[in-house]
Amino acid sequence: MDTLPVEIIVEIASNLTFASFGRLILVNTRLRSILSTHWTVVLGKIIRKEFTPYDGFLRALQVDGKESLGKVVGGFQSVLNFCRVIKLWEGEFQRLKCESFGEEEFKRMREGVYLWRRYALDFHGRWDRDDSRFMRGLEREELCGLKEVWGVVREGVGREVCPSAEKVIEQSGNSLSIAEAERIGWGEGTENDHVLATIMRLMPEDILHLLIYRHRYASKTSVIQFARLRNPWIENSMETLSLALRGVRDGFEERLDNFSGCEHDEASLELAEVDGWNGGRVGGYHLKNLGFRYEHYDTGSVQKGRLVLRRY
């Protein structure tokens, strides 16, 4: 490719996969110079294909979706590194869930990570019960994806990075003594919850590092040193994403109470009758994700403004 015109190289690179692009920039200095100069065109096309939703990708890097990729602080290297992080998360999520993902699952996962990073940048470390603008601005599907991503990662960190003494015994096949498990584990009950909440205040890319390279952090001291290095004030703040998600749930449950006096017919189910957040069957309706799915009806057969579940 050394003899090809710049325009042809840019066109070829724009149609590569991200993995192939990563290998291409390592071929020689000329190619890297060309691709790093025209990176907004090349990476822009690749990101739109492999890192959807594109708007979420930009916002995770603190750039408004209406602005260009070139507005990202740190430019080419920052975007390249973030793409690598997302690709690593794709593999790590499949491992944590013991599942093989399709494109829809990958997209849902990516969107959850983008939202998590946005929250971590702006809200981690402080909590105002009345400040729910971030969560309230999310669509239901976005909220579901964020909740799922957060739950999977938190469970993985609690199992592999800072497990409780009970989990240590369980993972050893009950071959360890209680004393040995307590030495390895990170406390029990509330104590372990506090440790886990502290680690979860790290940025998504830092938590990814701990999960992938957990063998390098066999001791508690090494994990603590890494956490303090990445966030020197981590012990002086609080993890708030769990609280924010819980606040959205509580707010929804409060809204259900406002409909408790409404009647319902066979074709619909009053939202106030939905009990259970994690899904299930209530009155013949299958509840997914956050435990509800609703439509807004204005027909004469249903009370105007009534929220009802959709049968499916």
C-alpha positions, 0 to 999 in steps of 0.5 A: 500500500506504500504506493497508493494515493492517500485518498485510496488508502483512506477509502480502504481503511474506512471499510475495514473492521476496527480490528483490521484498522488497528493492525493497519496503523502498525504496518509502517510510519507512513500509513500511521501518519496518513490514518492519524491525519484523516482519523475522523473520516476513517474511524467515524465510519468504523464507529458508525458500523461497529460501535452503535449507538454513535450518539451514545459513543460521542456522549460517553466521551463528553462530546454532544451528539450533534458535534463531530468526532474531532471535538473529543479531548485527546483526539485520535489516541483517546478515541482509539483507546476508547474503541479498544476498551469497548471491544474488550468489554464485549468479550468480558461481558460474554465471559461474565454472563457465560453467553455468546452475544448477537449484534443486538446484545452487543448494542445493548451492552455498549449503550449501557457502558456509554451511559455508565461512563457518562454517569461516572464522569458527572455524578459519581461521588455525590448524591442528591435524592432530588437530582434525578435529571440524568436518569429521568432523561433516559428512555426505558430501553436505555434504563434497562440496558444500564441496569443490566450492565451495572448488575452484571459488572457489580456481580462480577467484581463482587465475585472476582475482585473483592469477594466476601469470605462466604464467596471465597469458601463457595468458589473453593468448593468448601476446601478452605477453612473459615479463617483462611477465607476471611484472610482472602475475602473482603469481609461479610455483609455490610462491610463487603457491600461498602468495599464493593461500592468503593471499587464500583466508583472507578471508571468503567475502563478501570474496572475492566482492567481489574477484571481482565488482569485480576491475576495481577491483583491477588492481594488486597493491598494491590487492589487498594493501591490501584484504586487509589492511584486511579482515583485518589479521592475514592474513599472520600466519596460514595457510589451513587449509581445504585442509589440513582437506579433505585430512586427511579424504581421507587419513583415508578412505584409511587406513580403506581399508587396514583392509579390504585383506584382505577378499574380495569377490564379483561383487555388491560391490567392496571399498573398498580397491580404490578408487583415485582421489579424483576419481571414475572407473570401477573394476570397473564402478562409477561413483564420484562426488563424493569418489570413493566411495559406500558402504552398510553391510551386515549380511546373511549374504551379505556379511561383517558390518560390511563396507563395500561400494560400491553398484552404480548 
